[in-house]
Amino acid sequence: MTEKIKRKGYRSKGIRTRLSKKETLKNKIRRQKKAEKNGTYEADSEERFPFHEDDLKYKHIEIKKKPITNAVIFFIMDVSGSMTKQKKFLARSFFFLLYQFIRYRYNTLETVFISHTTDAKEVSEDDFFQKSSSGGTFISAGLDKALEIVNERFNQSTWNIYTFHCSDGENWPQDNDKAYESMKKIIDLSQLASYIQIKAKQEKIWGEEMAKLFESLSSDSFKVINLTEKKDVWPEFSKLFGGKYEL
């Protein structure tokens, strides 16, 4: 919700900071002319015609609360060599549901696609899902890029922010602490954030799985999602929104 201030006429009582000098002066002039007409005040008199309390007019304002109707969705994906076409298909299926669900709740909806390995960049939707890459992974790279774009383009007072990060769970160990801190910042500014981990059954991950690392941050506004096959997409989507949605 945001507050909108609307002018709503004038009042004879109010606080000094809302005094309307223009309306007050107009009231004084009207009263002076009436006094001249009645003969109780001479226009050429050297006597000052003072302001009276009845002349005072104060601006009246009304504060209304209204919902913010702008939203931006950040889709962040690890595109290192281990993110196969099948994993990207699961990610796209999950992201499609998210996009359709959120876009019906807002008048204006923007999408930002971020691909990353150890570096991150904003890309088109086609490049996000179709272009392959290789190399290692810094989870923090994608998160930090999202934070950078929020600061540049999406003021938190006028935009609701949703952030979803998809990876297969592997990260260079030296980046884990930084990724954890960056995710905390993302959660603080997002209406809803989620880390989506996609990995095949029995797939081994060297080091610490990011899903396990981020689990301690779980709350109503941050969920950790695990996908291994297509049938997981809907149940995990439902989990993201509190288990309220059933087939």
C-alpha positions in Angstrom: 0.0 0.0 0.0 1.0 3.6 -0.6 -0.4 6.9 0.6 -1.8 9.5 -1.8 -2.4 13.1 -0.6 -5.3 14.9 -2.1 -6.3 18.6 -1.7 -9.9 18.9 -0.5 -10.9 22.6 -0.1 -10.3 24.8 2.9 -11.1 25.0 6.6 -11.3 27.8 9.1 -9.2 25.8 11.6 -5.9 24.1 11.1 -2.2 24.0 11.7 0.0 27.0 10.8 2.0 25.1 8.2 -1.2 24.6 6.1 -2.3 28.3 6.3 -3.4 29.5 2.8 -2.0 33.0 2.5 -3.9 33.6 -0.7 -7.3 32.6 0.6 -6.7 34.4 3.9 -5.8 37.7 2.1 -8.9 37.4 -0.2 -11.1 37.1 2.9 -9.5 40.2 4.5 -10.0 42.2 1.3 -13.7 41.1 1.1 -14.2 42.1 4.7 -12.5 45.5 4.2 -14.6 46.3 1.1 -17.7 45.4 3.1 -16.6 47.7 5.9 -16.0 50.6 3.5 -19.5 50.0 2.0 -21.0 50.1 5.5 -19.1 53.2 6.4 -17.2 51.6 9.3 -13.8 52.0 7.6 -12.4 54.8 5.4 -10.4 53.6 2.4 -8.1 56.6 2.7 -7.6 56.2 6.4 -4.1 56.0 7.7 -5.4 53.4 10.2 -4.3 49.9 9.4 -7.0 47.4 8.6 -5.9 44.3 10.5 -6.3 40.6 9.8 -9.1 39.0 11.8 -9.2 35.4 13.0 -12.3 34.9 10.8 -10.1 35.7 7.7 -7.8 32.7 8.3 -8.2 29.8 5.8 -6.3 26.5 6.1 -5.7 24.0 3.3 -7.6 20.8 3.9 -6.0 17.5 2.7 -7.2 14.0 2.7 -4.8 11.0 2.8 -6.0 7.9 1.0 -4.3 4.6 0.9 -4.1 2.7 -2.4 -2.4 -0.4 -3.6 0.7 -0.2 -5.6 -0.1 -1.6 -9.0 3.4 -2.0 -10.4 5.4 -5.1 -10.2 8.7 -6.4 -11.5 9.8 -10.0 -11.7 13.5 -10.9 -11.7 14.2 -14.3 -13.2 17.8 -15.2 -12.5 19.4 -18.4 -13.9 22.7 -20.1 -13.5 23.7 -21.0 -17.1 27.0 -22.8 -16.3 27.8 -25.9 -18.2 25.9 -28.2 -15.8 22.6 -26.5 -16.5 21.3 -28.8 -19.3 18.4 -28.3 -21.7 16.3 -30.5 -19.5 17.0 -28.4 -16.4 16.2 -25.2 -18.3 12.9 -26.8 -19.5 11.9 -27.3 -15.9 12.9 -23.8 -15.0 10.9 -22.4 -17.9 7.9 -24.4 -16.9 8.1 -23.1 -13.3 8.8 -19.5 -14.4 5.8 -19.6 -16.8 3.4 -20.4 -13.9 4.9 -17.6 -11.8 4.6 -15.0 -14.5 1.0 -15.9 -15.3 0.0 -15.9 -11.6 1.6 -12.5 -10.8 0.7 -10.6 -14.0 -3.1 -10.9 -13.2 -2.5 -9.0 -9.9 -0.9 -5.9 -11.3 -1.7 -3.3 -13.9 2.0 -2.9 -14.9 4.3 -5.9 -14.9 7.9 -5.8 -16.0 10.3 -8.8 -16.4 14.0 -8.8 -16.0 16.1 -11.8 -17.1 19.5 -12.3 -15.7 21.9 -15.1 -16.8 25.1 -15.8 -14.9 28.1 -18.1 -14.5 30.8 -16.4 -12.4 29.7 -13.1 -14.1 26.1 -11.9 -14.7 24.3 -9.9 -17.3 20.8 -8.9 -18.2 19.6 -10.8 -21.3 16.5 -11.3 -23.5 14.0 -14.0 -22.7 15.2 -16.1 -25.7 18.8 -15.9 -24.7 17.9 -16.6 -21.1 16.4 -20.0 -21.9 18.1 -21.0 -25.2 21.7 -19.9 -25.1 24.2 -22.4 -23.6 27.2 -21.4 -21.6 30.0 -23.0 -19.6 32.3 -22.4 -16.7 31.9 -22.2 -13.0 29.2 -20.6 -10.9 29.1 -17.7 -8.5 25.5 -17.5 -7.2 26.2 -14.1 -5.8 26.8 -12.7 -9.3 23.2 -13.1 -10.4 21.8 -11.8 -7.1 24.1 -8.7 -7.1 23.1 -7.9 -10.7 19.5 -7.9 -9.6 20.3 -5.6 -6.7 22.1 -3.3 -9.1 19.1 -3.1 -11.5 16.7 -2.5 -8.6 18.7 0.5 -7.5 18.9 1.9 -11.0 15.4 1.3 -12.3 12.9 0.1 -9.7 12.2 2.3 -6.7 10.9 0.2 -3.9 8.3 2.9 -3.0 6.5 2.4 -6.3 7.3 -1.1 -7.4 6.6 -4.5 -5.8 9.6 -6.8 -6.5 9.5 -10.5 -7.0 12.8 -12.4 -7.3 13.4 -16.0 -8.4 16.8 -17.6 -8.8 17.3 -21.0 -10.5 20.4 -23.1 -10.3 21.5 -26.8 -10.1 22.8 -26.2 -6.6 26.6 -26.1 -7.3 28.6 -23.0 -6.3 32.2 -22.3 -5.9 32.8 -22.6 -2.1 34.5 -19.2 -1.8 31.3 -17.5 -3.0 28.9 -19.2 -0.5 29.2 -16.5 2.2 28.8 -13.7 -0.3 25.8 -15.4 -1.9 24.2 -15.9 1.5 24.5 -12.2 2.3 23.3 -11.1 -1.2 20.2 -13.4 -0.8 19.4 -11.7 2.5 19.4 -8.3 0.8 17.2 -9.7 -2.0 14.7 -11.1 0.5 14.5 -7.7 2.4 13.4 -5.8 -0.8 11.2 -8.5 -2.3 7.5 -9.1 -1.8 8.4 -12.7 -2.5 11.7 -14.4 -3.3 12.6 -18.0 -4.0 15.6 -20.1 -4.7 14.7 -22.9 -7.2 17.2 -25.8 -7.3 17.0 -28.2 -10.2 18.9 -31.5 -10.2 18.4 -35.0 -11.4 17.7 -37.8 -8.9 20.8 -39.2 -7.4 22.9 -36.4 -8.9 25.9 -35.7 -6.8 26.9 -32.1 -6.0 30.4 -31.3 -4.9 30.6 -29.0 -2.0 27.5 -27.7 -0.1 24.2 -27.5 -1.9 22.9 -24.0 -2.1 19.4 -25.2 -1.2 20.7 -26.4 2.2 22.7 -23.2 2.6 19.6 -21.0 1.9 17.2 -23.1 4.0 17.9 -21.2 7.1 16.5 -18.0 5.5 13.1 -19.6 4.8 10.1 -17.5 5.8 6.7 -16.4 4.4 8.6 -14.2 1.9 11.3 -16.7 1.0 10.9 -20.3 -0.1 13.4 -22.9 -1.2 12.1 -25.0 -4.1 13.5 -28.4 -5.3 12.7 -29.7 -8.8 13.8 -33.0 -10.1 11.2 -33.8 -12.8 8.2 -32.2 -14.6 5.6 -33.6 -12.1 7.3 -31.6 -9.3 6.5 -28.2 -11.0 2.9 -27.8 -9.8 3.3 -29.1 -6.2 6.3 -26.9 -5.7 4.5 -23.9 -7.2 1.7 -24.5 -4.8 4.2 -24.7 -1.9 5.6 -21.3 -2.9 2.2 -19.7 -2.3 1.5 -21.4 1.0 -0.1 -24.6 -0.4 -3.3 -22.8 -1.3 -3.5 -23.9 -4.8 -4.7 -27.4 -5.8 -5.2 -29.1 -9.1 
